[in-house]
């Protein structure tokens, strides 16, 4: 039973726990079969993630086609043009306030040349026994990154929270509010749950307000959480007591480093809030090395009330529904604990350098057909031969693999499925189907995608960022620059990526539905382009593998990330992407078994959209990563190690700066790559490449004389420092950093307001330099 008490023990791959009958049953499935099958209510319960209380959402007015095999187009794209949707009203007011502030503030009173964004925040970093309270320092976080430290509300940030939980959505804006679900259904599994009358899904999500059973579909998301290394101090977390169930009121202050329970709790609260939006149905797999006490599973279940966990007795109206003889073990739960190691492999599992759990996560989510006994009769990627008791063996739309210390939010999921739909729209573009050549050879940045086998296989990927911690004395001096907190990456640097312009990589309403080209039907809306303007967006194209510090860097060498340039500690796949990767794995396995050298297609390549970069920067919630040295030869920028050593030698030769050794260490020994600098470097890389191409031979002849851009520039970063600055550029930058280019994509992609095109990464040639 998939109950709170259930602990599934996962056998080693050499000794699969799936018997022959189960496998034969699974092989009967074909991708084109009828997806709704009759089954007992008990099995339906075991196979679904649930919510106890149905909350009204935009999902309840969706319509359903008769054929469940085809992906649904729930809404139609209508260009916004000159109209301003209601969700843009607060932003328009903010622009007026910014403009007023800049116009009325005397230049001598402006402390910084950049703009204040974000509220003043306090960071409590330790408890002072002498003063009887926690020590803190103040600052602002203008990065746009979702922070577990500074953001108490779930769902990503205040914009996402208000938008996703809005109970009053008018018909004209319904398409935008349903975008997450649309993209999810389009990129997810064609097999939908049975939602008819009398089913458990209908019981949980139907309610009085549902117009029909077919309108209560949700995005089925599987969260697979790697819990290895979770502890309280040096004690394994499961050997301590969990927080009290359903506790209310203020809690005693805890530092971010005190216990992993606080980080696990935050992630579970985020997942519960996702279910509360009415668009997501979540299942959570907790991967551990050994069985854990039931009280921890009870505690995790109690947090996920909106996903199917047991509600607090205080919140239950009309009596507890589980008081009528239903045992706890028989009640379905969104949480499943999976023991991934046997007694013989437990020590290896606990070893953070072994890569053991990273490999288990990949196997559980991909579930390739050959994984069972290595001789499966099917090569259909839709068929999973992993044990049917594992919830990962069910049909899901989105798969999320993460370590307990990585913060997941609906903002990250929404950004991921939108980016995936954007890439799919580019591949489906009619303009790219005639054997597209890699146009990067022409202008060094353009990468055309198609549905052909030679086209790159791009998967949106993530980079972790950490805030500084007072627990680490080495980084105390880096806690703030000026009065600002800076979340910084440590696994990538400026040399870890290139920039790519992907034509037609914009998708609108109705799932994968390109807005750069009109397909001729009423559901498409071609973007209005200026003469000579390209349609698409800029992407950060990972050129190196991410390089964490020890012990994770060694785990990566044993189990490489699934996506080149991706992270082993937070990654996502849609069902469509999973099947593509499984096809490659099946092909590689066949080559290995038979000795063939058949080409198996391009390996998945990690990319991040420039216009929504901060949504792909994931908070490492313990915030202890900065200030740790990388292993020699295993650090970001390894592809340019010789150039870096040459730079270091130049610094040594000068020997004219005070505190030379400290400066040298700060420059070269530690990787501190603030998110704002990441965004700036990526933007300028793209702008300079286009500038060089457009400037042509003019800049090549006078390369030594040329300083700065010659033909095009970044309107935000390539500026003379003036105080105060014009407000619109900063307004657009804040929109991009907060993920609103995607959350409000209808406006920024189809309206006549082009002021934020560059900030949203949709302007190929940036801004022309007026001469």
SULGI-V949069 format. One record per run of one state. SS is the DSSP state (A for helix, B for strand, O for the rest). FROM is the first residue (numbers start at 1). TO is the last residue. If there is no record, write none. Layout:
BEGIN
ss:from:to
SS:FROM:TO
SS:FROM:TO
END
This chain:
BEGIN
ss:from:to
O:1:6
B:7:9
O:10:12
A:13:15
O:16:19
A:20:27
O:28:40
A:41:46
O:47:57
A:58:61
O:62:80
B:81:81
O:82:85
A:86:104
O:105:106
A:107:109
O:110:119
B:120:128
O:129:132
B:133:140
O:141:157
A:158:164
O:165:170
A:171:177
O:178:178
A:179:187
O:188:199
A:200:205
O:206:212
A:213:215
O:216:218
B:219:226
O:227:230
B:231:232
O:233:234
B:235:236
A:237:239
O:240:258
B:259:259
O:260:260
A:261:276
O:277:279
B:280:288
O:289:293
A:294:303
O:304:304
A:305:307
O:308:327
A:328:330
O:331:334
B:335:339
O:340:345
A:346:350
O:351:355
A:356:366
O:367:368
A:369:371
O:372:390
A:391:393
O:394:397
B:398:403
O:404:405
B:406:406
O:407:409
A:410:427
O:428:429
A:430:432
O:433:439
A:440:443
O:444:445
B:446:446
O:447:457
B:458:460
O:461:462
B:463:466
O:467:472
A:473:478
O:479:480
B:481:481
O:482:483
B:484:484
O:485:487
B:488:489
O:490:493
A:494:496
B:497:503
O:504:506
B:507:507
O:508:513
B:514:514
O:515:535
B:536:542
O:543:551
A:552:558
O:559:563
B:564:564
O:565:569
B:570:574
A:575:594
O:595:604
B:605:609
A:610:616
B:617:620
O:621:630
B:631:631
O:632:633
B:634:634
O:635:637
A:638:654
O:655:659
A:660:668
O:669:672
B:673:674
A:675:695
O:696:696
A:697:701
O:702:711
B:712:713
O:714:726
A:727:737
O:738:739
A:740:743
O:744:744
A:745:750
B:751:751
O:752:766
B:767:768
O:769:771
END
